C-alpha cells in the first residue's frame, strides 16, 4: 500500500514537536503491562519447581487481574485529582515494588502479594497511558499513536516469552523480575524529570468519587471463588463458590444503582439487550480461554519435555494469532459484522475443544494450531464487537459500554483463572505432577471451559440478532 505525502507528514509530526518523548513514555507504560503475563507464564514452571505452590498458580493470574481492574477503574479519578505525572510515577513505583517482592519471594504466598502489586501498578500504567494519549496528542496524530501502541502488543507477544525463557533456562527467574523492576524504575525517574506529561489546562473534567466499596466487593467475590480451589472439600468448596457468586451479584446490584461513577452499563450481562449480550459473550469467552495461559507452560513442559522458551512461545501463539487476524479483517464492511463475530466465537469454541485433546495427547504442532485458532477467533471478531456495541448502546451509554468491554474481559480472566484452578486441583494438580495426572488435568481444564464457551456462543447469537435495531436498555 502506498504511503501518501500527508501520511508521511503525520508520522513526522508525531516524531517531532515534543511528541516523541510522550510517545515513548506511553509505550513504555503499556509495554510493562503487555509483556508481564507472558514473561511470568514462561517462567512459572521454574518458579513452582523452586518455591512450590502449584495449587496457587491460578492465583498468580487472578490477583494480577484484580489489581488491574482496581487500578484501571481508578486511573481516571487519580489523574484528575492529582495530575497525570504523579499518578503515572506512583503506578510505576507500585509495579517496581511488586516485581521486587516477586523476585525475593521465598514461598508462593509472597509471590502472590507481589503479583497483586504488579497488577495494580501495571494495570494503572496501561490505563493512564491511554488517558495520556487522549489528553496530550492532537486528533491528527492520535491514530498513529494508537497504531504504535497496537504494534507494541504484538511485539510484547514475541519478546515477553523470549525474555522469560532466557531467564528460566538459565535458572535465573528471579532476575527476570529484577529486570522488569529496573525498567519500572527507569520509567518512574524519566516521568519525574520529564516535562512531556504536562497536562493542558482544562484537559479533564471534575473527578468522580472512586468506587472503593464496589471494587472491594468485586475483588472479594473473585477471591472467594479462587479460595475454593486451594483445598478441594465436598462442602467447603461449593459454599465458597456460592459465596463468591453472591458477592459478584451484589457488585452488579450496587453498580447498577449508581449513576455518576457507574463502572458498567445497566443490565451488563443480560442477553435480552444488545449491550448485555455482548458483555456476557466477552465475559464467558475470556473466562473460557484463560486456562491455556495459566497452566499451558506447566503442562507442556511436563508432558512434552520442552524448554521454557518453547512453552512461552506456544502461549504467545494465541496473541500472535489475534494480531494477525485483526489486521487481515480490519477493512471488513459493517454488513459483515454479525458473520465475523459469530465465526470468531465459533472458532474459539473449536479451539478449546481441540486443546482438550492436543495438550494431553496431541503433538506440539496440534497445540500450536489450536492456540493460533484461539487467538485468531478473537482477532476475527473483536473490532466488530466494539463497533456493534457502540451502535447498540443507549443514548448516553456509548462511552461506558465501550469501556466496559476491557473491564469485563479482565473480570473474565480473573474468574476463569479461579475456576480452572478449582478444576486443576480437583484433578490432582501438585508441585510434582506425574505424567498421568498431567494428562488428566490437561483434558479437564479445557473440557470444563466448554460450557462457558457455549453460553458465550448463545450470547453471541443474541448479540448479532440485534443488528440494525435500537438498543434495549431494560430487556427485550
LUMDONU-725127 format. One record per residue (C-alpha): residue number from 1; residue in three letters; x, y negated, z. Coordinates in steps of 0.25 Angstrom, whole numbers, plus 5000, padded with zeros to 4 digits. Layout:
BEGIN
+-----+-----+------+------+------+
:   n : res :    X :    Y :    Z :
+-----+-----+------+------+------+
: NUM : ALA :    X :    Y :    Z :
...
+-----+-----+------+------+------+
***
This chain:
BEGIN
+-----+-----+------+------+------+
:   n : res :    X :    Y :    Z :
+-----+-----+------+------+------+
:   1 : UNK : 5000 : 5000 : 5000 :
:   2 : UNK : 5006 : 4986 : 4996 :
:   3 : UNK : 5008 : 4976 : 5007 :
:   4 : UNK : 5004 : 4962 : 5003 :
:   5 : UNK : 5010 : 4949 : 5006 :
:   6 : UNK : 5000 : 4946 : 5017 :
:   7 : UNK : 5003 : 4959 : 5024 :
:   8 : UNK : 5018 : 4957 : 5024 :
:   9 : UNK : 5016 : 4943 : 5029 :
:  10 : UNK : 5007 : 4948 : 5040 :
:  11 : UNK : 5018 : 4958 : 5045 :
:  12 : UNK : 5028 : 4947 : 5044 :
:  13 : UNK : 5019 : 4938 : 5053 :
:  14 : UNK : 5017 : 4950 : 5063 :
:  15 : UNK : 5032 : 4952 : 5064 :
:  16 : UNK : 5035 : 4937 : 5066 :
:  17 : UNK : 5030 : 4925 : 5074 :
:  18 : UNK : 5031 : 4932 : 5087 :
:  19 : UNK : 5022 : 4943 : 5083 :
:  20 : UNK : 5033 : 4953 : 5082 :
:  21 : UNK : 5036 : 4953 : 5097 :
:  22 : UNK : 5021 : 4954 : 5100 :
:  23 : UNK : 5020 : 4966 : 5091 :
:  24 : UNK : 5032 : 4973 : 5097 :
:  25 : UNK : 5027 : 4971 : 5111 :
:  26 : UNK : 5013 : 4976 : 5108 :
:  27 : UNK : 5018 : 4988 : 5100 :
:  28 : UNK : 5028 : 4991 : 5112 :
:  29 : UNK : 5016 : 4992 : 5121 :
:  30 : UNK : 5008 : 5001 : 5112 :
:  31 : UNK : 5020 : 5010 : 5110 :
:  32 : UNK : 5021 : 5013 : 5124 :
:  33 : UNK : 5007 : 5017 : 5125 :
:  34 : UNK : 5006 : 5025 : 5112 :
:  35 : UNK : 5019 : 5033 : 5114 :
:  36 : UNK : 5017 : 5036 : 5128 :
:  37 : UNK : 5007 : 5048 : 5127 :
:  38 : UNK : 5015 : 5055 : 5116 :
:  39 : UNK : 5028 : 5053 : 5124 :
:  40 : UNK : 5022 : 5059 : 5137 :
:  41 : UNK : 5015 : 5070 : 5129 :
:  42 : UNK : 5028 : 5075 : 5123 :
:  43 : UNK : 5036 : 5075 : 5136 :
:  44 : UNK : 5025 : 5081 : 5144 :
:  45 : UNK : 5030 : 5096 : 5143 :
:  46 : UNK : 5043 : 5092 : 5149 :
:  47 : UNK : 5036 : 5083 : 5159 :
:  48 : UNK : 5028 : 5095 : 5164 :
:  49 : UNK : 5040 : 5104 : 5164 :
:  50 : UNK : 5048 : 5095 : 5173 :
:  51 : UNK : 5037 : 5089 : 5183 :
:  52 : UNK : 5026 : 5099 : 5181 :
:  53 : UNK : 5011 : 5094 : 5182 :
:  54 : UNK : 5005 : 5101 : 5170 :
:  55 : UNK : 4992 : 5101 : 5176 :
:  56 : UNK : 4992 : 5085 : 5175 :
:  57 : UNK : 4997 : 5084 : 5161 :
:  58 : UNK : 4983 : 5079 : 5157 :
:  59 : UNK : 4984 : 5068 : 5167 :
:  60 : UNK : 4996 : 5062 : 5160 :
:  61 : UNK : 4987 : 5058 : 5149 :
:  62 : UNK : 4974 : 5056 : 5157 :
:  63 : UNK : 4981 : 5046 : 5167 :
:  64 : UNK : 4988 : 5039 : 5155 :
:  65 : UNK : 4975 : 5037 : 5148 :
:  66 : UNK : 4968 : 5032 : 5161 :
:  67 : UNK : 4979 : 5022 : 5163 :
:  68 : UNK : 4978 : 5017 : 5148 :
:  69 : UNK : 4963 : 5016 : 5150 :
:  70 : UNK : 4964 : 5007 : 5162 :
:  71 : UNK : 4975 : 4998 : 5157 :
:  72 : UNK : 4969 : 4997 : 5143 :
:  73 : UNK : 4956 : 4993 : 5149 :
:  74 : UNK : 4963 : 4983 : 5158 :
:  75 : UNK : 4972 : 4977 : 5147 :
:  76 : UNK : 4964 : 4966 : 5142 :
:  77 : UNK : 4960 : 4961 : 5156 :
:  78 : UNK : 4974 : 4961 : 5161 :
:  79 : UNK : 4979 : 4954 : 5148 :
:  80 : UNK : 4968 : 4943 : 5150 :
:  81 : UNK : 4971 : 4942 : 5165 :
:  82 : UNK : 4986 : 4942 : 5166 :
:  83 : UNK : 4991 : 4940 : 5151 :
:  84 : UNK : 4996 : 4949 : 5141 :
:  85 : UNK : 5011 : 4949 : 5144 :
:  86 : UNK : 5009 : 4952 : 5159 :
:  87 : UNK : 4999 : 4963 : 5156 :
:  88 : UNK : 5008 : 4970 : 5146 :
:  89 : UNK : 5020 : 4969 : 5155 :
:  90 : UNK : 5013 : 4975 : 5166 :
:  91 : UNK : 5008 : 4986 : 5157 :
:  92 : UNK : 5022 : 4989 : 5152 :
:  93 : UNK : 5027 : 4990 : 5167 :
:  94 : UNK : 5016 : 4999 : 5171 :
:  95 : UNK : 5019 : 5008 : 5159 :
:  96 : UNK : 5034 : 5008 : 5163 :
:  97 : UNK : 5031 : 5011 : 5177 :
:  98 : UNK : 5022 : 5023 : 5172 :
:  99 : UNK : 5034 : 5028 : 5164 :
: 100 : UNK : 5043 : 5027 : 5175 :
: 101 : UNK : 5034 : 5035 : 5185 :
: 102 : UNK : 5032 : 5046 : 5174 :
: 103 : UNK : 5047 : 5046 : 5171 :
: 104 : UNK : 5050 : 5049 : 5186 :
: 105 : UNK : 5039 : 5058 : 5189 :
: 106 : UNK : 5043 : 5070 : 5198 :
: 107 : UNK : 5029 : 5076 : 5196 :
: 108 : UNK : 5017 : 5075 : 5187 :
: 109 : UNK : 5009 : 5067 : 5197 :
: 110 : UNK : 5019 : 5056 : 5196 :
: 111 : UNK : 5019 : 5057 : 5181 :
: 112 : UNK : 5004 : 5055 : 5181 :
: 113 : UNK : 5006 : 5042 : 5189 :
: 114 : UNK : 5016 : 5037 : 5178 :
: 115 : UNK : 5006 : 5041 : 5167 :
: 116 : UNK : 4995 : 5033 : 5173 :
: 117 : UNK : 5004 : 5021 : 5173 :
: 118 : UNK : 5009 : 5023 : 5159 :
: 119 : UNK : 4995 : 5023 : 5155 :
: 120 : UNK : 4992 : 5010 : 5162 :
: 121 : UNK : 5004 : 5004 : 5156 :
: 122 : UNK : 5003 : 5010 : 5142 :
: 123 : UNK : 4989 : 5008 : 5140 :
: 124 : UNK : 4990 : 4994 : 5145 :
: 125 : UNK : 5001 : 4991 : 5135 :
: 126 : UNK : 4993 : 4996 : 5124 :
: 127 : UNK : 4980 : 4989 : 5127 :
: 128 : UNK : 4988 : 4976 : 5130 :
: 129 : UNK : 4996 : 4977 : 5117 :
: 130 : UNK : 4983 : 4977 : 5109 :
: 131 : UNK : 4978 : 4965 : 5117 :
: 132 : UNK : 4991 : 4958 : 5113 :
: 133 : UNK : 4988 : 4961 : 5099 :
: 134 : UNK : 4975 : 4955 : 5099 :
: 135 : UNK : 4980 : 4943 : 5107 :
: 136 : UNK : 4994 : 4940 : 5101 :
: 137 : UNK : 4993 : 4943 : 5086 :
: 138 : UNK : 4985 : 4936 : 5075 :
: 139 : UNK : 4974 : 4943 : 5068 :
: 140 : UNK : 4982 : 4942 : 5055 :
: 141 : UNK : 4993 : 4951 : 5061 :
: 142 : UNK : 4985 : 4960 : 5070 :
: 143 : UNK : 4982 : 4971 : 5060 :
: 144 : UNK : 4997 : 4973 : 5058 :
: 145 : UNK : 4999 : 4973 : 5073 :
: 146 : UNK : 4989 : 4984 : 5074 :
: 147 : UNK : 4995 : 4991 : 5063 :
: 148 : UNK : 5009 : 4991 : 5070 :
: 149 : UNK : 5002 : 4996 : 5083 :
: 150 : UNK : 4995 : 5007 : 5076 :
: 151 : UNK : 5008 : 5011 : 5069 :
: 152 : UNK : 5015 : 5011 : 5083 :
: 153 : UNK : 5005 : 5022 : 5088 :
: 154 : UNK : 5009 : 5031 : 5076 :
: 155 : UNK : 5024 : 5028 : 5080 :
: 156 : UNK : 5021 : 5032 : 5094 :
: 157 : UNK : 5016 : 5045 : 5089 :
: 158 : UNK : 5029 : 5048 : 5083 :
: 159 : UNK : 5039 : 5042 : 5093 :
: 160 : UNK : 5031 : 5046 : 5106 :
: 161 : UNK : 5033 : 5061 : 5105 :
: 162 : UNK : 5048 : 5059 : 5100 :
: 163 : UNK : 5052 : 5051 : 5112 :
: 164 : UNK : 5044 : 5061 : 5121 :
: 165 : UNK : 5050 : 5073 : 5114 :
: 166 : UNK : 5064 : 5068 : 5115 :
: 167 : UNK : 5064 : 5065 : 5130 :
: 168 : UNK : 5056 : 5078 : 5132 :
: 169 : UNK : 5066 : 5087 : 5124 :
: 170 : UNK : 5078 : 5080 : 5132 :
: 171 : UNK : 5071 : 5083 : 5145 :
: 172 : UNK : 5070 : 5068 : 5148 :
: 173 : UNK : 5055 : 5066 : 5148 :
: 174 : UNK : 5057 : 5056 : 5160 :
: 175 : UNK : 5066 : 5048 : 5151 :
: 176 : UNK : 5054 : 5047 : 5141 :
: 177 : UNK : 5046 : 5039 : 5151 :
: 178 : UNK : 5058 : 5031 : 5155 :
: 179 : UNK : 5060 : 5028 : 5140 :
: 180 : UNK : 5045 : 5022 : 5139 :
: 181 : UNK : 5047 : 5015 : 5153 :
: 182 : UNK : 5059 : 5008 : 5147 :
: 183 : UNK : 5050 : 5003 : 5135 :
: 184 : UNK : 5040 : 4998 : 5144 :
: 185 : UNK : 5050 : 4990 : 5152 :
: 186 : UNK : 5055 : 4984 : 5139 :
: 187 : UNK : 5041 : 4980 : 5135 :
: 188 : UNK : 5038 : 4974 : 5149 :
: 189 : UNK : 5050 : 4966 : 5148 :
: 190 : UNK : 5048 : 4962 : 5134 :
: 191 : UNK : 5034 : 4957 : 5137 :
: 192 : UNK : 5039 : 4950 : 5149 :
: 193 : UNK : 5049 : 4941 : 5142 :
: 194 : UNK : 5042 : 4940 : 5128 :
: 195 : UNK : 5032 : 4929 : 5125 :
: 196 : UNK : 5026 : 4938 : 5114 :
: 197 : UNK : 5014 : 4941 : 5122 :
: 198 : UNK : 5010 : 4927 : 5126 :
: 199 : UNK : 4995 : 4927 : 5124 :
: 200 : UNK : 4988 : 4915 : 5117 :
: 201 : UNK : 4979 : 4906 : 5125 :
: 202 : UNK : 4964 : 4911 : 5125 :
: 203 : UNK : 4968 : 4924 : 5119 :
: 204 : UNK : 4960 : 4933 : 5129 :
: 205 : UNK : 4946 : 4932 : 5135 :
: 206 : UNK : 4944 : 4931 : 5150 :
: 207 : UNK : 4947 : 4944 : 5157 :
: 208 : UNK : 4937 : 4954 : 5161 :
: 209 : UNK : 4937 : 4962 : 5174 :
: 210 : UNK : 4946 : 4975 : 5174 :
: 211 : UNK : 4936 : 4987 : 5175 :
: 212 : UNK : 4944 : 4993 : 5186 :
: 213 : UNK : 4933 : 5001 : 5192 :
: 214 : UNK : 4928 : 5007 : 5179 :
: 215 : UNK : 4943 : 5011 : 5175 :
: 216 : UNK : 4945 : 5017 : 5189 :
: 217 : UNK : 4932 : 5026 : 5187 :
: 218 : UNK : 4936 : 5030 : 5173 :
: 219 : UNK : 4950 : 5034 : 5178 :
: 220 : UNK : 4945 : 5042 : 5190 :
: 221 : UNK : 4935 : 5049 : 5180 :
: 222 : UNK : 4947 : 5053 : 5171 :
: 223 : UNK : 4956 : 5057 : 5183 :
: 224 : UNK : 4945 : 5066 : 5189 :
: 225 : UNK : 4944 : 5074 : 5176 :
: 226 : UNK : 4959 : 5075 : 5176 :
: 227 : UNK : 4960 : 5079 : 5190 :
: 228 : UNK : 4950 : 5090 : 5188 :
: 229 : UNK : 4961 : 5097 : 5179 :
: 230 : UNK : 4972 : 5097 : 5189 :
: 231 : UNK : 4967 : 5109 : 5197 :
: 232 : UNK : 4956 : 5117 : 5190 :
: 233 : UNK : 4946 : 5121 : 5200 :
: 234 : UNK : 4931 : 5127 : 5198 :
: 235 : UNK : 4924 : 5116 : 5206 :
: 236 : UNK : 4934 : 5104 : 5207 :
: 237 : UNK : 4938 : 5103 : 5192 :
: 238 : UNK : 4923 : 5101 : 5187 :
: 239 : UNK : 4920 : 5092 : 5199 :
: 240 : UNK : 4932 : 5083 : 5195 :
: 241 : UNK : 4928 : 5083 : 5181 :
: 242 : UNK : 4913 : 5079 : 5185 :
: 243 : UNK : 4918 : 5068 : 5194 :
: 244 : UNK : 4927 : 5063 : 5182 :
: 245 : UNK : 4915 : 5063 : 5173 :
: 246 : UNK : 4906 : 5056 : 5183 :
: 247 : UNK : 4917 : 5045 : 5185 :
: 248 : UNK : 4918 : 5043 : 5169 :
: 249 : UNK : 4903 : 5042 : 5169 :
: 250 : UNK : 4904 : 5031 : 5180 :
: 251 : UNK : 4914 : 5024 : 5172 :
: 252 : UNK : 4905 : 5023 : 5160 :
: 253 : UNK : 4894 : 5018 : 5168 :
: 254 : UNK : 4902 : 5008 : 5175 :
: 255 : UNK : 4908 : 5003 : 5162 :
: 256 : UNK : 4894 : 5002 : 5155 :
: 257 : UNK : 4888 : 4993 : 5166 :
: 258 : UNK : 4899 : 4983 : 5163 :
: 259 : UNK : 4899 : 4972 : 5152 :
: 260 : UNK : 4911 : 4963 : 5153 :
: 261 : UNK : 4922 : 4973 : 5154 :
: 262 : UNK : 4916 : 4985 : 5150 :
: 263 : UNK : 4926 : 4995 : 5144 :
: 264 : UNK : 4917 : 5003 : 5135 :
: 265 : UNK : 4905 : 5001 : 5127 :
: 266 : UNK : 4891 : 5004 : 5132 :
: 267 : UNK : 4888 : 5019 : 5132 :
: 268 : UNK : 4902 : 5022 : 5127 :
: 269 : UNK : 4901 : 5037 : 5125 :
: 270 : UNK : 4886 : 5038 : 5121 :
: 271 : UNK : 4885 : 5045 : 5108 :
: 272 : UNK : 4872 : 5039 : 5106 :
: 273 : UNK : 4878 : 5026 : 5101 :
: 274 : UNK : 4889 : 5024 : 5091 :
: 275 : UNK : 4900 : 5018 : 5100 :
: 276 : UNK : 4897 : 5028 : 5111 :
: 277 : UNK : 4898 : 5040 : 5101 :
: 278 : UNK : 4911 : 5034 : 5096 :
: 279 : UNK : 4917 : 5033 : 5110 :
: 280 : UNK : 4912 : 5046 : 5114 :
: 281 : UNK : 4919 : 5052 : 5102 :
: 282 : UNK : 4932 : 5045 : 5105 :
: 283 : UNK : 4932 : 5050 : 5120 :
: 284 : UNK : 4929 : 5064 : 5116 :
: 285 : UNK : 4940 : 5065 : 5105 :
: 286 : UNK : 4950 : 5058 : 5114 :
: 287 : UNK : 4947 : 5068 : 5125 :
: 288 : UNK : 4947 : 5080 : 5116 :
: 289 : UNK : 4961 : 5077 : 5109 :
: 290 : UNK : 4970 : 5073 : 5121 :
: 291 : UNK : 4973 : 5088 : 5124 :
: 292 : UNK : 4984 : 5089 : 5114 :
: 293 : UNK : 4991 : 5076 : 5119 :
: 294 : UNK : 4991 : 5081 : 5133 :
: 295 : UNK : 4994 : 5096 : 5132 :
: 296 : UNK : 4999 : 5097 : 5118 :
: 297 : UNK : 5014 : 5095 : 5121 :
: 298 : UNK : 5014 : 5105 : 5133 :
: 299 : UNK : 5006 : 5116 : 5126 :
: 300 : UNK : 5014 : 5114 : 5113 :
: 301 : UNK : 5028 : 5115 : 5120 :
: 302 : UNK : 5023 : 5127 : 5128 :
: 303 : UNK : 5016 : 5135 : 5116 :
: 304 : UNK : 5025 : 5131 : 5104 :
: 305 : UNK : 5038 : 5128 : 5112 :
: 306 : UNK : 5041 : 5115 : 5104 :
: 307 : UNK : 5049 : 5103 : 5109 :
: 308 : UNK : 5042 : 5092 : 5116 :
: 309 : UNK : 5045 : 5083 : 5104 :
: 310 : UNK : 5037 : 5092 : 5094 :
: 311 : UNK : 5026 : 5093 : 5104 :
: 312 : UNK : 5025 : 5078 : 5105 :
: 313 : UNK : 5024 : 5077 : 5090 :
: 314 : UNK : 5013 : 5087 : 5090 :
: 315 : UNK : 5005 : 5078 : 5099 :
: 316 : UNK : 5009 : 5065 : 5091 :
: 317 : UNK : 5003 : 5072 : 5079 :
: 318 : UNK : 4989 : 5068 : 5083 :
: 319 : UNK : 4993 : 5053 : 5084 :
: 320 : UNK : 5000 : 5054 : 5070 :
: 321 : UNK : 4988 : 5061 : 5064 :
: 322 : UNK : 4979 : 5050 : 5070 :
: 323 : UNK : 4988 : 5039 : 5064 :
: 324 : UNK : 4990 : 5045 : 5050 :
: 325 : UNK : 4975 : 5048 : 5048 :
: 326 : UNK : 4971 : 5034 : 5053 :
: 327 : UNK : 4980 : 5028 : 5042 :
: 328 : UNK : 4975 : 5037 : 5032 :
: 329 : UNK : 4960 : 5034 : 5034 :
: 330 : UNK : 4962 : 5019 : 5038 :
: 331 : UNK : 4955 : 5014 : 5026 :
: 332 : UNK : 4943 : 5022 : 5026 :
: 333 : UNK : 4930 : 5015 : 5023 :
: 334 : UNK : 4920 : 5013 : 5034 :
: 335 : UNK : 4909 : 5022 : 5028 :
: 336 : UNK : 4919 : 5034 : 5031 :
: 337 : UNK : 4920 : 5031 : 5046 :
: 338 : UNK : 4910 : 5042 : 5050 :
: 339 : UNK : 4916 : 5053 : 5042 :
: 340 : UNK : 4930 : 5049 : 5047 :
: 341 : UNK : 4926 : 5049 : 5061 :
: 342 : UNK : 4919 : 5062 : 5061 :
: 343 : UNK : 4930 : 5068 : 5053 :
: 344 : UNK : 4941 : 5063 : 5062 :
: 345 : UNK : 4933 : 5068 : 5075 :
: 346 : UNK : 4931 : 5082 : 5068 :
: 347 : UNK : 4946 : 5083 : 5064 :
: 348 : UNK : 4949 : 5080 : 5079 :
: 349 : UNK : 4940 : 5091 : 5083 :
: 350 : UNK : 4946 : 5101 : 5074 :
: 351 : UNK : 4960 : 5097 : 5079 :
: 352 : UNK : 4956 : 5100 : 5093 :
: 353 : UNK : 4951 : 5114 : 5090 :
: 354 : UNK : 4964 : 5116 : 5081 :
: 355 : UNK : 4973 : 5112 : 5093 :
: 356 : UNK : 4966 : 5122 : 5102 :
: 357 : UNK : 4971 : 5133 : 5093 :
: 358 : UNK : 4984 : 5127 : 5088 :
: 359 : UNK : 4991 : 5123 : 5101 :
: 360 : UNK : 4990 : 5136 : 5108 :
: 361 : UNK : 4990 : 5146 : 5096 :
: 362 : UNK : 4994 : 5138 : 5083 :
: 363 : UNK : 5007 : 5133 : 5076 :
: 364 : UNK : 5013 : 5119 : 5079 :
: 365 : UNK : 5009 : 5115 : 5065 :
: 366 : UNK : 4994 : 5118 : 5068 :
: 367 : UNK : 4995 : 5110 : 5081 :
: 368 : UNK : 5001 : 5098 : 5073 :
: 369 : UNK : 4990 : 5099 : 5063 :
: 370 : UNK : 4979 : 5099 : 5073 :
: 371 : UNK : 4986 : 5087 : 5080 :
: 372 : UNK : 4987 : 5079 : 5068 :
: 373 : UNK : 4972 : 5082 : 5065 :
: 374 : UNK : 4968 : 5078 : 5079 :
: 375 : UNK : 4975 : 5064 : 5077 :
: 376 : UNK : 4970 : 5063 : 5063 :
: 377 : UNK : 4956 : 5065 : 5067 :
: 378 : UNK : 4957 : 5052 : 5076 :
: 379 : UNK : 4964 : 5045 : 5065 :
: 380 : UNK : 4953 : 5048 : 5055 :
: 381 : UNK : 4943 : 5043 : 5064 :
: 382 : UNK : 4948 : 5032 : 5074 :
: 383 : UNK : 4948 : 5020 : 5066 :
: 384 : UNK : 4934 : 5022 : 5060 :
: 385 : UNK : 4929 : 5026 : 5074 :
: 386 : UNK : 4933 : 5012 : 5079 :
: 387 : UNK : 4927 : 5005 : 5066 :
: 388 : UNK : 4914 : 5013 : 5068 :
: 389 : UNK : 4913 : 5009 : 5083 :
: 390 : UNK : 4915 : 4994 : 5081 :
: 391 : UNK : 4904 : 4995 : 5071 :
: 392 : UNK : 4894 : 5002 : 5080 :
: 393 : UNK : 4897 : 4995 : 5093 :
: 394 : UNK : 4886 : 4986 : 5098 :
: 395 : UNK : 4888 : 4971 : 5098 :
: 396 : UNK : 4898 : 4966 : 5108 :
: 397 : UNK : 4903 : 4980 : 5110 :
: 398 : UNK : 4913 : 4981 : 5098 :
: 399 : UNK : 4926 : 4978 : 5105 :
: 400 : UNK : 4922 : 4986 : 5117 :
: 401 : UNK : 4918 : 4998 : 5108 :
: 402 : UNK : 4932 : 4997 : 5101 :
: 403 : UNK : 4940 : 4996 : 5114 :
: 404 : UNK : 4932 : 5008 : 5120 :
: 405 : UNK : 4938 : 5018 : 5109 :
: 406 : UNK : 4952 : 5018 : 5115 :
: 407 : UNK : 4947 : 5018 : 5129 :
: 408 : UNK : 4938 : 5030 : 5126 :
: 409 : UNK : 4950 : 5036 : 5119 :
: 410 : UNK : 4959 : 5035 : 5132 :
: 411 : UNK : 4948 : 5039 : 5141 :
: 412 : UNK : 4946 : 5051 : 5132 :
: 413 : UNK : 4961 : 5055 : 5132 :
: 414 : UNK : 4961 : 5054 : 5148 :
: 415 : UNK : 4948 : 5062 : 5149 :
: 416 : UNK : 4953 : 5072 : 5139 :
: 417 : UNK : 4967 : 5074 : 5146 :
: 418 : UNK : 4960 : 5076 : 5159 :
: 419 : UNK : 4950 : 5086 : 5152 :
: 420 : UNK : 4961 : 5094 : 5145 :
: 421 : UNK : 4969 : 5094 : 5158 :
: 422 : UNK : 4958 : 5102 : 5165 :
: 423 : UNK : 4957 : 5112 : 5153 :
: 424 : UNK : 4972 : 5114 : 5152 :
: 425 : UNK : 4973 : 5116 : 5167 :
: 426 : UNK : 4961 : 5125 : 5167 :
: 427 : UNK : 4968 : 5133 : 5157 :
: 428 : UNK : 4981 : 5135 : 5165 :
: 429 : UNK : 4990 : 5124 : 5161 :
: 430 : UNK : 5002 : 5122 : 5170 :
: 431 : UNK : 5016 : 5117 : 5171 :
: 432 : UNK : 5022 : 5130 : 5166 :
: 433 : UNK : 5012 : 5135 : 5155 :
: 434 : UNK : 5013 : 5149 : 5149 :
: 435 : UNK : 5010 : 5150 : 5134 :
: 436 : UNK : 4997 : 5158 : 5136 :
: 437 : UNK : 4992 : 5147 : 5145 :
: 438 : UNK : 4997 : 5136 : 5136 :
: 439 : UNK : 4989 : 5143 : 5125 :
: 440 : UNK : 4976 : 5143 : 5133 :
: 441 : UNK : 4978 : 5128 : 5137 :
: 442 : UNK : 4981 : 5125 : 5123 :
: 443 : UNK : 4968 : 5130 : 5118 :
: 444 : UNK : 4959 : 5125 : 5129 :
: 445 : UNK : 4963 : 5111 : 5130 :
: 446 : UNK : 4959 : 5109 : 5115 :
: 447 : UNK : 4947 : 5118 : 5115 :
: 448 : UNK : 4941 : 5111 : 5127 :
: 449 : UNK : 4942 : 5098 : 5120 :
: 450 : UNK : 4933 : 5103 : 5108 :
: 451 : UNK : 4920 : 5100 : 5116 :
: 452 : UNK : 4925 : 5085 : 5117 :
: 453 : UNK : 4928 : 5085 : 5103 :
: 454 : UNK : 4914 : 5090 : 5099 :
: 455 : UNK : 4908 : 5079 : 5108 :
: 456 : UNK : 4917 : 5069 : 5101 :
: 457 : UNK : 4912 : 5075 : 5087 :
: 458 : UNK : 4898 : 5073 : 5091 :
: 459 : UNK : 4901 : 5059 : 5096 :
: 460 : UNK : 4908 : 5056 : 5082 :
: 461 : UNK : 4895 : 5061 : 5075 :
: 462 : UNK : 4887 : 5052 : 5083 :
: 463 : UNK : 4896 : 5040 : 5081 :
: 464 : UNK : 4897 : 5041 : 5066 :
: 465 : UNK : 4882 : 5043 : 5065 :
: 466 : UNK : 4880 : 5028 : 5070 :
: 467 : UNK : 4887 : 5023 : 5057 :
: 468 : UNK : 4880 : 5011 : 5052 :
: 469 : UNK : 4871 : 5010 : 5064 :
: 470 : UNK : 4870 : 4999 : 5075 :
: 471 : UNK : 4877 : 5003 : 5087 :
: 472 : UNK : 4868 : 5009 : 5098 :
: 473 : UNK : 4873 : 5004 : 5112 :
: 474 : UNK : 4864 : 5011 : 5120 :
: 475 : UNK : 4861 : 5024 : 5113 :
: 476 : UNK : 4854 : 5029 : 5101 :
+-----+-----+------+------+------+
***
